[in-house]
Amino acid sequence: MRSFVYNGLPARVVFGAGALAKLPQELERLGAKRALVLSTPEQKDSAESVVSALGARAVGVYDKAAMHVPLEIAEDARRAARELGADCCVTVGGGSTTGLGKAIALTSTLPILAVPTTYAGSEMTPIYGITEGGAKKTGRDARVLPRAVIYDPELTLSLPPALSAASGMNAIAHAAEALYSHEGNPIVSLMAEEGIRALAVALPDILKDPQNLDPRSDALYGAWLCGIVLGSAGMALHHKLCHVLGGSFNLPHAETHAIVLPHAVRYNYDAAPEAMRRIERALDSAPAPGAIYDLLRALSVPTRLADIGMKEADLERAARLAAEAPYPNPRKVEYAPVLELLRDAYRGRRPS
Ligand code: NAD
């Protein structure tokens, strides 16, 4: 076995259908008495029912969370937390809402209690991002790692099937890249392979019956594992491309990850054979790039960047941005093959 460094992050996880009912006890454990509950405008009702359940332990709802954490919203939410005298943030939502909690924690050190409702995995990472003037700045800081996470699959029953599928593929992308990360190790690989397997089995069942709690629970378990590996091992070409496509071309987060993944895995196929064997075992299909593409098709997730707002004329600029400042990757990141990858993703070609 090769030498490695394993950097485990502290995490307290309360998992299970109905686990949201344990929120008051979890706040008690943190010593928090004045929780500010965060959400997007679309999930305001969920946030308000959490506030009602918390009674005197909650100071209100801040419901303006938005994709990629715009700085103005981060500052407005920080002000609200200060003015209300909050001593903790409870985030009820996907990566955008968890991200807003992280922006508050970064400057205030308020602890976060995360209640994730998608499969994005942000609740397991010390990574934050704030967008200013169209550019997203990301960083790592231990202060933004949630102090406790409540995974309640009942809260994911309302996640629309199409978004569930795209969000699940986003999670699978974290695990695929962790398997060939320069910071990978056997523990991360165990969790990554199991995360891919759990999601690949659960997602088709969710599409068949979105209200069935069993696959919803399995998918959330898979998303948890994929979030852990995202927080533990540095990401590679796939995440770089998605950051470029999301940050500079404003493409939607989960769908972009889903579409690019088979092509990024194809790019790294020969350079990361052990990772590929694990992906193939987890998906019970080979070779890995085609197997991922076929899963996207089976889940009716978009497969063409052209269909989610990318312009063909922008592909060259995207390839340049990705090749200029690449993340460490098993195969050298170069402009010409990255442009080819993006053209394939633009057209939705099945990787050979
Ligand atoms: P999101 O949080 O933007 O949610 C998408 C939409 O779905 C929102 O309108 C939301 O209110 C709604 N929604 C969420 N859960 C729902 C549910 N159960 N029922 C009904 N509606 C629901 O999307 P996301 O993909 O979870 O997060 C994307 C953001 O998270 C991006 O900004 C991304 O960069 C960030 N992210 C960060 C990390 C990290 O480690 N920092 C990791 C993953 C994602």
Boltz pocket constraint, residues with backbone or C-beta under 6 A from the ligand:
constraints:
  - pocket:
      binder: B
      contacts: [[A, 40], [A, 41], [A, 42], [A, 43], [A, 66], [A, 67], [A, 68], [A, 69], [A, 93], [A, 94], [A, 95], [A, 96], [A, 97], [A, 99], [A, 117], [A, 118], [A, 119], [A, 120], [A, 121], [A, 122], [A, 123], [A, 125], [A, 126], [A, 127], [A, 128], [A, 129], [A, 155], [A, 156], [A, 157], [A, 158], [A, 159], [A, 160], [A, 163], [A, 167], [A, 230], [A, 253], [A, 254]]
      max_distance: 6.0
